[in-house]
Amino acid sequence: MHLVVHIPYRADEESASALSLARQAPSFTMEWVNDQRMAIAIFPSLPAGIDAAVRLVGEAVRLTGAWASMDAKPVSSLAKLWQRLSCYRDSLDAEDPLQYCRKKSALFNTLVGCEEHRCPVPCQFICRPCMRMEQEGTGVARADRFTVAAQLAEIDWCPRLRFPAEKQTDNVAPQSVKTPLSSPF
């Protein structure tokens, strides 16, 4: 997993903490992006440096113009990225990572009132995209549904994610699904 966090370089108190954390990344550089000076923190191989990455993303959430990419794909929200990175970091301490993911998913399903609790993908972040595709009757082939849901949930990078083996496949050809990402620029 390759995380890159872009922080607008400003000499103000609000940016100071994020800039200080960015400098502690395994790789740090300053570049001009769209006529704006940016501090770029690179975490080339998570989970190495995961604690620093979670702290940096947490600080960057409140900075206008900050954005990140995971495995070269821009993420739509630093707050969502922080949630996902925190969950992944916590799973690293679990004796049984799959059980950890199942418990988190079951708790989420209980909190949102999901009565089914039969999601075959144990990830708390996949429930909503998966259900949205189910309700909207998208043209995504059943065999690809969980992969697309993981992409929409922006958690497809997580090494803890395990997709169920699909025994049935629909004869519906998968259509291109565009992930609704807001532009980081």
C-alpha positions in Angstrom: 0.0 0.0 0.0 1.4 3.3 -1.1 -0.1 6.4 0.6 0.7 10.0 -0.5 -0.6 12.9 1.5 -0.5 16.5 0.0 -0.6 19.4 2.5 -0.8 23.0 1.3 2.3 24.7 2.6 1.2 27.7 4.7 3.1 29.4 7.4 0.2 29.5 9.8 -0.5 27.9 13.2 -3.3 25.7 11.8 -1.0 24.0 9.3 2.1 23.7 11.6 1.2 20.4 13.2 0.3 18.7 9.9 3.5 20.0 8.2 5.6 18.8 11.2 4.0 15.3 10.9 4.5 15.3 7.1 8.2 15.8 7.6 8.3 12.6 9.7 7.0 10.5 6.8 9.4 7.9 5.3 9.7 10.2 2.3 9.0 14.0 2.3 9.3 16.5 -0.5 8.0 20.0 -1.4 6.5 20.6 -4.8 4.5 23.2 -6.7 1.1 21.8 -7.7 -1.3 24.1 -9.6 0.6 27.2 -8.5 0.5 26.2 -4.9 3.4 25.0 -2.8 2.6 21.5 -1.3 4.3 19.4 1.3 4.1 15.8 0.1 4.4 13.0 2.6 4.9 9.5 1.2 4.3 6.3 3.0 5.6 3.8 0.4 4.8 0.5 2.2 2.1 0.5 4.9 1.8 -0.9 7.5 5.3 0.5 8.1 4.7 4.0 9.5 0.9 3.4 9.9 0.8 5.3 13.2 2.4 8.4 11.7 0.2 8.1 8.6 -3.0 8.0 10.8 -1.8 11.0 12.8 -1.0 13.0 9.6 -4.3 12.2 7.9 -6.1 13.1 11.1 -4.4 16.5 11.2 -4.9 17.1 7.4 -8.6 16.5 7.7 -9.2 20.1 8.8 -6.9 21.8 6.2 -8.5 23.2 3.1 -6.8 22.0 0.0 -5.2 18.9 1.6 -5.8 15.6 -0.1 -4.4 12.1 -0.4 -4.1 9.1 -2.7 -3.9 5.5 -1.9 -2.1 3.3 -4.5 -2.2 6.2 -6.9 -6.0 6.7 -6.7 -7.2 10.0 -5.1 -9.4 9.5 -2.1 -12.7 11.4 -1.9 -12.4 12.3 1.8 -9.6 12.5 4.2 -12.1 11.8 7.0 -13.0 8.5 5.3 -9.4 7.7 4.8 -8.6 8.4 8.4 -11.4 6.0 9.5 -10.2 3.3 7.2 -6.5 3.7 8.1 -7.4 3.6 11.8 -9.4 0.5 11.4 -6.6 -1.2 9.5 -4.1 -0.1 12.1 -6.2 -1.5 14.9 -6.6 -4.8 13.0 -2.9 -5.2 13.1 -3.0 -5.8 16.8 -5.8 -8.4 16.5 -4.9 -12.0 17.1 -7.5 -13.0 14.5 -7.8 -10.2 11.9 -10.8 -11.8 10.2 -12.7 -12.0 13.5 -11.8 -8.4 14.2 -13.3 -7.4 10.9 -16.4 -9.5 11.5 -17.0 -7.9 14.9 -16.6 -4.4 13.5 -19.0 -5.2 10.7 -21.6 -6.7 13.0 -21.4 -3.7 15.3 -21.9 -1.3 12.3 -24.9 -3.4 11.1 -26.5 -3.3 14.5 -25.9 0.5 14.8 -27.5 1.2 11.4 -30.4 -1.2 12.0 -29.4 -3.8 9.4 -31.6 -6.8 10.2 -29.9 -9.1 7.7 -26.4 -9.4 9.3 -25.6 -11.7 6.4 -23.1 -9.6 4.5 -20.6 -12.1 3.1 -17.9 -9.4 3.2 -16.9 -8.7 6.8 -16.1 -5.0 6.5 -18.0 -2.2 8.1 -17.2 0.2 5.2 -18.7 -2.0 2.4 -22.3 -2.3 3.7 -23.7 1.0 2.3 -22.2 0.8 -1.2 -23.2 -2.9 -1.5 -26.8 -2.2 -0.4 -27.0 0.8 -2.7 -26.0 -1.3 -5.7 -28.5 -4.0 -4.6 -31.4 -1.4 -4.3 -30.5 0.5 -7.5 -30.2 -2.7 -9.6 -27.0 -1.7 -11.2 -25.6 -3.5 -14.2 -22.7 -4.9 -12.2 -22.3 -8.6 -12.5 -23.0 -10.4 -9.3 -19.5 -11.9 -9.3 -18.0 -8.3 -9.3 -20.4 -6.8 -6.8 -18.2 -6.9 -3.8 -15.1 -5.7 -5.7 -17.1 -2.7 -7.0 -18.5 -2.1 -3.5 -15.0 -2.1 -2.1 -13.9 0.4 -4.7 -16.9 2.6 -4.0 -16.2 2.4 -0.3 -12.6 3.3 -1.0 -11.3 0.3 1.0 -10.2 -1.9 -1.9 -6.6 -1.3 -0.8 -7.0 -3.0 2.6 -5.1 -6.3 2.8 -7.5 -7.5 5.5 -10.4 -7.5 3.0 -11.5 -11.0 1.9 -14.1 -11.4 -0.8 -16.4 -14.4 -0.7 -16.1 -17.0 -3.5 -19.0 -16.6 -5.8 -20.5 -19.8 -7.1 -23.1 -18.2 -9.3 -22.6 -15.6 -11.9 -25.2 -13.6 -13.7 -25.2 -13.3 -17.5 -25.2 -9.5 -17.1 -22.1 -7.9 -18.5 -20.4 -5.6 -16.0 -20.7 -2.0 -16.8 -18.1 0.6 -16.1 -18.8 2.0 -12.6 -17.5 5.4 -11.9 -16.5 6.0 -8.4 -18.0 9.4 -7.3 -14.8 11.0 -6.1 -14.6 14.7 -5.5 -11.6 16.2 -7.3 -8.6 16.7 -5.0 -7.4 19.6 -7.1 
